[in-house]
Amino acid sequence: MAGIVANNYGSFNVTFVGGNGAELTDTNGKKYIDFVSGIGVNCLGHNNPILVEALTAQIKKQIHIGNYYTSDTNIAFAEELTKATGMKRVYFCNSGAEANEAAIKLARKYGWLMSKDNGGNRKTIVSLNHSFHGRSIATLKATGQEKFHPDCFAPYPEGFKYIEPNDFSAIEKTFDDSVCAFLMECVQGEGGVNLVDEKWAKAACDAARKAGALVIIDEVQTGMGRTGTLFASLAMGLNPDVITAAKGIAGGVPMGACIFGGKAEDVFVAGDHQSTFGGNPLACAGGRAVLAEMLKPAFFEHVNKVGKLIKETVLSWNMKCITEVRAKGLMIGIDITQSPGDVQKKCLENGLCVSTAGTKTVRFLPPLIITESQALEGLKIFKAALESV
Ligand SMILES: Cc1ncc(COP(=O)(O)O)c(C=O)c1O
């Protein structure tokens, strides 16, 4: 109800009461095709029977235990996730910002360990212009967009600098022995669905490593199958020391993860970082169900097939108002000449949920299980909205 839930979001006046697969239902029984998935979260769709069964079984067994102890579900998910990524350890938390906060602390401690006998000056974290890493004070500062550093929330922590993605000439002058970590998204989600050039990403990660810094890839949005593989950075061969994940990791139960190995493996010791809810068994049960589904042979094939269908269909319209389409798996950005917010509103009126990113982009992040016919049905509504706005 307006005024009681804090108005931090500027939400639309639509209240959903149910959902199934890639479809949502509002209080009036109206159906919507979901191209948003709760901002890249409901990767297995709504009311997924496998996820519901796993969560129900875990609720009956144990919802929460706390980190004085361990739980079998928590240990099992940690083992499965590290095996799937080739990493050594995982710190579980509750959101993307928290996963990045953990990675920032890890990087700072790593830099301190590396430089403490020489003045302790290895403190700087390099991130990309146009990036987004969260809304806590430190992750806002790690975000390479000035609009996320307004005076009203100042002061921000020191020790962050930014590099322009895809600019090879910037790499050499950026990385030196003051840098403890390089932090990047493989596709900048909130920044506008900007694909970072693979050759540039490799060169920047190599330069960071050569300078003695950790490579941290923020896969909060690109990870857990969104871009057509489990993690984009692994598919791109970036060889990260740290991957951060959240959003779809537990299929809709709040969860984040800072997954690490390589030079980062032994940096954290007991007491360095903690969270009451971190590794909560209910979230871990969701995580296990999601990961098991994604590791089935045809899962990513489907994601890439539907992603390609959406991109090719939008391009085939040859509409003047569409200036560019960028896509990796089911993370799709469409630049348009109209206001993305107006198109989003029109789509919603006509039964399609879409999101926006950057200043000129409509963004699609549908459930990864969306069918081809649902995708085409949603695209019809999107095209009509473009024609009418
Ligand atoms: C790349 C990236 N990092 C971090 C975050 C922050 O995640 P959360 O909202 O779960 O804190 C987001 C959220 O959109 C994101 O896209």
The ligand as an SDF file (V2000), in Angstrom:
LIG
                    3D

 16 16  0  0  0  0  0  0  0  0999 V2000
   26.3310   -6.5000  -11.5490 C   0  0  0  0  0  0  0  0  0  0  0  0
   25.6060   -6.2400  -10.2750 C   0  0  0  0  0  0  0  0  0  0  0  0
   26.2780   -6.2200   -9.1300 N   0  0  0  0  0  0  0  0  0  0  0  0
   25.6640   -6.0080   -7.9380 C   0  0  0  0  0  0  0  0  0  0  0  0
   24.3180   -5.7810   -7.8770 C   0  0  0  0  0  0  0  0  0  0  0  0
   23.6420   -5.5330   -6.5600 C   0  0  0  0  0  0  0  0  0  0  0  0
   22.8660   -6.6430   -6.2290 O   0  0  0  0  0  0  0  0  0  0  0  0
   21.7520   -6.5430   -5.0560 P   0  0  0  0  0  0  0  0  0  0  0  0
   20.6890   -5.6490   -5.5450 O   0  0  0  0  0  0  0  0  0  0  0  0
   21.3120   -7.9690   -4.8670 O   0  0  0  0  0  0  0  0  0  0  0  0
   22.4620   -6.0100   -3.8560 O   0  0  0  0  0  0  0  0  0  0  0  0
   23.5650   -5.7790   -9.0630 C   0  0  0  0  0  0  0  0  0  0  0  0
   22.1080   -5.5010   -9.0400 C   0  0  0  0  0  0  0  0  0  0  0  0
   21.4840   -5.2020   -9.9940 O   0  0  0  0  0  0  0  0  0  0  0  0
   24.2250   -6.0060  -10.2960 C   0  0  0  0  0  0  0  0  0  0  0  0
   23.5620   -6.0140  -11.4500 O   0  0  0  0  0  0  0  0  0  0  0  0
  1  2  1  0
  2  3  1  0
  2 15  2  0
  3  4  2  0
  4  5  1  0
  5  6  1  0
  5 12  2  0
  6  7  1  0
  7  8  1  0
  8  9  2  0
  8 10  1  0
  8 11  1  0
 12 13  1  0
 12 15  1  0
 13 14  2  0
 15 16  1  0
M  END
$$$$
